[in-house]
Amino acid sequence: MAKQNIYDNETFFNEYSKLREREVNANNLFEIPTLYALMPDLEGKEFWILDAEPVSAASTI
């Protein structure tokens, strides 16, 4: 099967994964805080988690 993108390159993917696993990374420094700033206040509210992994029906923050 032909490689579709850079993440199909095993060396690149392994090194990229190491970066993402570090505590200090772009996701934790910029992406997550920005995402939370755009979200409404969810304190005490129930919501559905839409994910490919099986989880409980609802969670409370």
Secondary structure, DSSP 4 states (H G I P E B T S, - for coil): ----SGGGSHHHHHHHHHHHHSSSSHIIIIIHHHHHHHSPP-TT-EE----SS---S-EE-
